[in-house]
Amino acid sequence: MDAVKLKAMLNTFSQMLTAQSIFGKPVTHAGKTIIPVCAIGFGFGSGKDVGGGGGGGVLPVALIIIDKSDVRIEPLGPAGVLIDNLIERLFEGVKSIVEKKGKKSA
């Protein structure tokens, strides 16, 4: 694979890796906001003068559920269980920051 094609492919992949790719569009229903969380993976390879190929996928792993009193994460299947702890730690940190800012404004 020549350098121009490789650069174009890497540019396409970098455009795909955004927060919008991982966190789906929030849906609000019955006083709750639900945000889907996905894991994204891809890979590619090439051989000298032979060509190349690649593939990728998106796997739903969890739902973030927000209501007036709580924010929680519901893992979806085995992949969701594996990253559930990481996401939960992230949101606990965010929740703590929001609470601290709220106390400062009061």
MIMARRO-870987 format. One record per residue: residue in one letter; x, y, z of N, C-alpha, C, O, CB in turn. Coordinates in steps of 0.02 Angstrom, whole numbers, plus 50000, padded with zeros to 5 digits. Glycine has a CB too. Layout:
N
> A, X, Y, Z, X, Y, Z, X, Y, Z, X, Y, Z, X, Y, Z .
...
END
This chain:
106
> M, 50043, 49941, 50000, 50000, 50000, 50000, 50045, 50061, 50000, 50091, 50067, 50041, 49951, 50000, 50062 .
> D, 50031, 50107, 49954, 50074, 50166, 49951, 50057, 50216, 50006, 50005, 50211, 50038, 50068, 50199, 49882 .
> A, 50102, 50263, 50016, 50096, 50310, 50072, 50034, 50354, 50066, 50003, 50371, 50116, 50157, 50354, 50075 .
> V, 50014, 50372, 50005, 49956, 50414, 49995, 49892, 50378, 50017, 49850, 50407, 50052, 49949, 50436, 49921 .
> K, 49885, 50315, 49997, 49827, 50276, 50017, 49825, 50264, 50092, 49773, 50268, 50123, 49825, 50209, 49979 .
> L, 49884, 50249, 50120, 49888, 50238, 50192, 49868, 50301, 50231, 49831, 50297, 50279, 49959, 50216, 50212 .
> K, 49894, 50358, 50208, 49877, 50422, 50241, 49802, 50436, 50236, 49771, 50458, 50285, 49916, 50480, 50209 .
> A, 49772, 50423, 50178, 49700, 50434, 50170, 49660, 50388, 50215, 49610, 50409, 50245, 49680, 50422, 50096 .
> M, 49682, 50325, 50221, 49646, 50278, 50264, 49652, 50298, 50337, 49602, 50295, 50374, 49673, 50207, 50253 .
> L, 49711, 50317, 50359, 49720, 50339, 50428, 49680, 50402, 50443, 49653, 50409, 50498, 49794, 50351, 50443 .
> N, 49675, 50447, 50395, 49635, 50507, 50403, 49562, 50490, 50412, 49527, 50519, 50454, 49645, 50554, 50342 .
> T, 49537, 50442, 50373, 49468, 50420, 50379, 49455, 50390, 50448, 49405, 50405, 50480, 49451, 50369, 50324 .
> F, 49501, 50347, 50471, 49493, 50318, 50537, 49494, 50371, 50592, 49454, 50367, 50639, 49549, 50267, 50550 .
> S, 49538, 50420, 50587, 49541, 50471, 50639, 49477, 50513, 50641, 49458, 50536, 50694, 49601, 50517, 50627 .
> Q, 49445, 50522, 50583, 49382, 50558, 50582, 49326, 50518, 50614, 49277, 50546, 50639, 49363, 50577, 50510 .
> M, 49332, 50452, 50612, 49281, 50409, 50641, 49285, 50406, 50718, 49235, 50394, 50751, 49287, 50338, 50613 .
> L, 49344, 50418, 50745, 49355, 50412, 50816, 49340, 50477, 50852, 49386, 50516, 50867, 49426, 50389, 50831 .
> T, 49277, 50489, 50865, 49256, 50549, 50900, 49211, 50528, 50958, 49190, 50470, 50962, 49219, 50598, 50852 .
> A, 49197, 50574, 51002, 49151, 50559, 51058, 49083, 50538, 51032, 49050, 50496, 51062, 49144, 50621, 51104 .
> Q, 49062, 50566, 50975, 48998, 50548, 50946, 48998, 50476, 50921, 48945, 50445, 50915, 48979, 50595, 50889 .
> S, 49057, 50448, 50907, 49061, 50378, 50885, 49053, 50331, 50944, 49028, 50275, 50936, 49127, 50366, 50851 .
> I, 49073, 50352, 51003, 49072, 50310, 51062, 49007, 50319, 51101, 48976, 50271, 51123, 49132, 50324, 51107 .
> F, 48987, 50381, 51109, 48925, 50397, 51145, 48871, 50412, 51094, 48878, 50459, 51054, 48935, 50456, 51194 .
> G, 48817, 50373, 51095, 48763, 50383, 51048, 48721, 50444, 51066, 48731, 50476, 51117, 48719, 50322, 51045 .
> K, 48674, 50459, 51023, 48629, 50516, 51033, 48585, 50503, 51094, 48552, 50451, 51097, 48586, 50529, 50969 .
> P, 48583, 50550, 51141, 48540, 50541, 51200, 48467, 50537, 51181, 48443, 50573, 51137, 48552, 50598, 51250 .
> V, 48431, 50494, 51216, 48359, 50486, 51206, 48326, 50499, 51273, 48344, 50469, 51323, 48340, 50415, 51177 .
> T, 48277, 50544, 51275, 48241, 50559, 51337, 48171, 50530, 51333, 48135, 50539, 51284, 48238, 50635, 51349 .
> H, 48153, 50493, 51386, 48087, 50462, 51390, 48068, 50453, 51463, 48109, 50430, 51503, 48086, 50393, 51352 .
> A, 48008, 50472, 51480, 47981, 50463, 51548, 48027, 50492, 51602, 48038, 50461, 51654, 47968, 50389, 51562 .
> G, 48055, 50550, 51589, 48097, 50583, 51638, 48168, 50556, 51644, 48205, 50577, 51688, 48065, 50578, 51705 .
> K, 48187, 50510, 51600, 48254, 50482, 51601, 48288, 50495, 51534, 48256, 50493, 51482, 48253, 50405, 51616 .
> T, 48353, 50509, 51538, 48392, 50516, 51477, 48438, 50456, 51473, 48472, 50438, 51521, 48434, 50583, 51477 .
> I, 48437, 50424, 51415, 48477, 50364, 51404, 48527, 50379, 51349, 48510, 50402, 51294, 48431, 50302, 51385 .
> I, 48591, 50364, 51365, 48645, 50375, 51316, 48679, 50308, 51303, 48708, 50279, 51349, 48696, 50428, 51342 .
> P, 48677, 50283, 51242, 48712, 50221, 51226, 48788, 50232, 51223, 48811, 50285, 51201, 48686, 50192, 51159 .
> V, 48825, 50182, 51245, 48898, 50184, 51244, 48922, 50124, 51203, 48901, 50068, 51214, 48928, 50183, 51317 .
> C, 48967, 50138, 51156, 48993, 50085, 51112, 49069, 50081, 51115, 49102, 50130, 51130, 48970, 50096, 51039 .
> A, 49095, 50022, 51102, 49166, 50012, 51092, 49178, 50008, 51017, 49139, 49977, 50981, 49193, 49948, 51130 .
> I, 49231, 50039, 50995, 49247, 50039, 50924, 49315, 50006, 50915, 49362, 50021, 50952, 49246, 50112, 50894 .
> G, 49320, 49963, 50866, 49384, 49931, 50851, 49394, 49926, 50776, 49346, 49919, 50738, 49388, 49862, 50883 .
> F, 49456, 49930, 50756, 49470, 49922, 50685, 49543, 49900, 50678, 49584, 49907, 50723, 49457, 49987, 50646 .
> G, 49557, 49872, 50621, 49625, 49852, 50605, 49634, 49848, 50531, 49585, 49844, 50493, 49641, 49784, 50638 .
> F, 49695, 49850, 50510, 49709, 49844, 50439, 49780, 49818, 50430, 49821, 49820, 50476, 49699, 49912, 50403 .
> G, 49792, 49795, 50371, 49858, 49768, 50356, 49871, 49773, 50282, 49826, 49784, 50242, 49866, 49696, 50381 .
> S, 49933, 49764, 50265, 49950, 49765, 50194, 50012, 49722, 50183, 50051, 49708, 50229, 49962, 49837, 50169 .
> G, 50020, 49703, 50122, 50079, 49666, 50102, 50115, 49706, 50048, 50084, 49747, 50014, 50062, 49594, 50077 .
> K, 50177, 49694, 50041, 50216, 49731, 49991, 50191, 49715, 49921, 50193, 49657, 49899, 50292, 49715, 49997 .
> D, 50168, 49766, 49886, 50145, 49760, 49817, 50087, 49710, 49808, 50074, 49688, 49752, 50202, 49740, 49772 .
> V, 50055, 49692, 49862, 50001, 49643, 49857, 49933, 49675, 49869, 49882, 49648, 49848, 50013, 49586, 49906 .
> G, 49932, 49729, 49903, 49868, 49761, 49920, 49859, 49762, 49995, 49907, 49751, 50033, 49809, 49724, 49886 .
> G, 49801, 49775, 50015, 49788, 49778, 50087, 49714, 49773, 50100, 49673, 49771, 50055, 49816, 49841, 50117 .
> G, 49699, 49772, 50163, 49629, 49768, 50182, 49621, 49789, 50254, 49670, 49799, 50291, 49602, 49698, 50172 .
> G, 49560, 49795, 50274, 49547, 49815, 50342, 49475, 49801, 50360, 49434, 49783, 50318, 49563, 49889, 50353 .
> G, 49461, 49811, 50422, 49393, 49801, 50446, 49384, 49834, 50512, 49432, 49855, 50544, 49377, 49726, 50450 .
> G, 49323, 49837, 50533, 49309, 49868, 50597, 49240, 49850, 50620, 49201, 49817, 50585, 49316, 49944, 50592 .
> G, 49226, 49872, 50680, 49160, 49858, 50707, 49143, 49902, 50765, 49187, 49934, 50795, 49155, 49786, 50727 .
> V, 49080, 49904, 50780, 49054, 49942, 50836, 49015, 49894, 50879, 48973, 49856, 50854, 49009, 50003, 50813 .
> L, 49028, 49894, 50944, 48996, 49849, 50990, 48962, 49889, 51046, 48996, 49924, 51083, 49046, 49798, 51020 .
> P, 48895, 49885, 51053, 48863, 49919, 51108, 48884, 49885, 51174, 48878, 49824, 51180, 48785, 49919, 51100 .
> V, 48907, 49924, 51222, 48932, 49895, 51284, 48894, 49918, 51346, 48896, 49883, 51397, 49004, 49912, 51291 .
> A, 48861, 49975, 51344, 48827, 49999, 51405, 48777, 50053, 51387, 48776, 50080, 51332, 48879, 50026, 51455 .
> L, 48735, 50068, 51436, 48689, 50124, 51433, 48702, 50168, 51494, 48708, 50143, 51550, 48615, 50101, 51430 .
> I, 48706, 50233, 51483, 48708, 50281, 51537, 48637, 50305, 51547, 48605, 50329, 51500, 48758, 50342, 51523 .
> I, 48612, 50298, 51608, 48543, 50317, 51623, 48544, 50374, 51674, 48572, 50367, 51728, 48501, 50255, 51649 .
> I, 48514, 50429, 51654, 48515, 50489, 51696, 48442, 50507, 51713, 48400, 50512, 51668, 48551, 50549, 51660 .
> D, 48429, 50517, 51777, 48364, 50544, 51797, 48376, 50598, 51849, 48434, 50615, 51863, 48316, 50488, 51825 .
> K, 48324, 50625, 51879, 48331, 50681, 51925, 48373, 50665, 51986, 48405, 50710, 52014, 48264, 50705, 51947 .
> S, 48375, 50602, 52006, 48410, 50585, 52068, 48474, 50545, 52060, 48510, 50535, 52108, 48365, 50548, 52112 .
> D, 48489, 50521, 51999, 48544, 50474, 51993, 48572, 50472, 51922, 48538, 50489, 51874, 48523, 50405, 52015 .
> V, 48634, 50451, 51918, 48666, 50433, 51855, 48693, 50364, 51865, 48731, 50352, 51911, 48722, 50485, 51833 .
> R, 48674, 50317, 51821, 48700, 50249, 51828, 48718, 50220, 51760, 48696, 50245, 51708, 48649, 50204, 51864 .
> I, 48757, 50168, 51762, 48780, 50135, 51701, 48756, 50063, 51703, 48767, 50027, 51752, 48856, 50139, 51694 .
> E, 48724, 50042, 51650, 48700, 49974, 51643, 48740, 49939, 51589, 48732, 49956, 51530, 48624, 49971, 51628 .
> P, 48783, 49892, 51607, 48822, 49857, 51555, 48777, 49812, 51513, 48726, 49787, 51536, 48878, 49815, 51587 .
> L, 48797, 49803, 51450, 48761, 49760, 51404, 48805, 49700, 51386, 48849, 49707, 51343, 48738, 49799, 51340 .
> G, 48795, 49644, 51416, 48833, 49584, 51399, 48904, 49585, 51425, 48924, 49631, 51460, 48833, 49576, 51325 .
> P, 48943, 49533, 51407, 49011, 49525, 51433, 49058, 49584, 51418, 49097, 49603, 51462, 49041, 49463, 51405 .
> A, 49055, 49611, 51358, 49100, 49668, 51342, 49083, 49728, 51385, 49128, 49765, 51406, 49094, 49687, 51267 .
> G, 49019, 49738, 51398, 48997, 49793, 51441, 49021, 49785, 51512, 49038, 49834, 51545, 48922, 49800, 51439 .
> V, 49022, 49724, 51536, 49044, 49711, 51604, 49118, 49729, 51611, 49138, 49756, 51662, 49032, 49637, 51623 .
> L, 49158, 49713, 51560, 49229, 49726, 51564, 49246, 49801, 51569, 49291, 49820, 51607, 49263, 49698, 51504 .
> I, 49210, 49842, 51532, 49226, 49914, 51536, 49180, 49952, 51583, 49188, 50013, 51591, 49222, 49944, 51467 .
> D, 49133, 49918, 51613, 49086, 49951, 51659, 49123, 49987, 51714, 49106, 50044, 51730, 49038, 49900, 51688 .
> N, 49172, 49954, 51744, 49209, 49984, 51800, 49245, 50048, 51778, 49245, 50098, 51814, 49259, 49934, 51829 .
> L, 49276, 50046, 51719, 49310, 50105, 51694, 49262, 50163, 51683, 49276, 50220, 51703, 49346, 50089, 51629 .
> I, 49206, 50150, 51651, 49157, 50203, 51638, 49128, 50229, 51703, 49118, 50289, 51711, 49100, 50176, 51592 .
> E, 49115, 50183, 51750, 49087, 50204, 51814, 49135, 50251, 51850, 49114, 50301, 51879, 49071, 50144, 51858 .
> R, 49199, 50235, 51850, 49249, 50279, 51881, 49251, 50347, 51848, 49256, 50398, 51881, 49319, 50247, 51879 .
> L, 49247, 50348, 51782, 49246, 50411, 51745, 49187, 50453, 51766, 49195, 50513, 51780, 49244, 50398, 51669 .
> F, 49128, 50424, 51769, 49069, 50462, 51786, 49066, 50482, 51859, 49038, 50534, 51876, 49008, 50424, 51768 .
> E, 49094, 50442, 51903, 49099, 50462, 51973, 49142, 50525, 51979, 49127, 50570, 52018, 49127, 50405, 52017 .
> G, 49196, 50527, 51940, 49239, 50586, 51940, 49203, 50647, 51914, 49208, 50701, 51942, 49301, 50574, 51898 .
> V, 49166, 50639, 51859, 49128, 50694, 51830, 49074, 50717, 51879, 49065, 50777, 51889, 49095, 50673, 51763 .
> K, 49039, 50670, 51910, 48987, 50686, 51959, 49016, 50726, 52017, 48985, 50774, 52041, 48953, 50622, 51984 .
> S, 49075, 50706, 52040, 49108, 50740, 52095, 49125, 50812, 52076, 49116, 50858, 52116, 49171, 50703, 52117 .
> I, 49150, 50822, 52016, 49168, 50889, 51993, 49106, 50933, 51988, 49107, 50991, 52009, 49203, 50886, 51924 .
> V, 49052, 50905, 51960, 48989, 50943, 51954, 48963, 50962, 52023, 48941, 51019, 52033, 48936, 50902, 51917 .
> E, 48966, 50916, 52071, 48943, 50931, 52139, 48985, 50986, 52171, 48958, 51031, 52204, 48945, 50869, 52183 .
> K, 49051, 50983, 52162, 49096, 51034, 52190, 49082, 51103, 52160, 49080, 51153, 52195, 49170, 51015, 52179 .
> K, 49071, 51104, 52093, 49055, 51169, 52061, 48988, 51196, 52086, 48981, 51256, 52094, 49054, 51161, 51984 .
> G, 48940, 51151, 52097, 48875, 51172, 52123, 48880, 51203, 52192, 48846, 51251, 52208, 48828, 51113, 52124 .
> K, 48923, 51175, 52234, 48933, 51201, 52302, 48966, 51269, 52301, 48950, 51312, 52342, 48974, 51152, 52343 .
> K, 49013, 51279, 52253, 49047, 51343, 52248, 49000, 51398, 52225, 49007, 51456, 52246, 49105, 51338, 52200 .
> S, 48951, 51380, 52181, 48904, 51431, 52156, 48851, 51449, 52207, 48821, 51503, 52203, 48871, 51407, 52092 .
> A, 48838, 51405, 52254, 48784, 51417, 52302, 48804, 51467, 52356, 48764, 51483, 52400, 48762, 51352, 52335 .
END
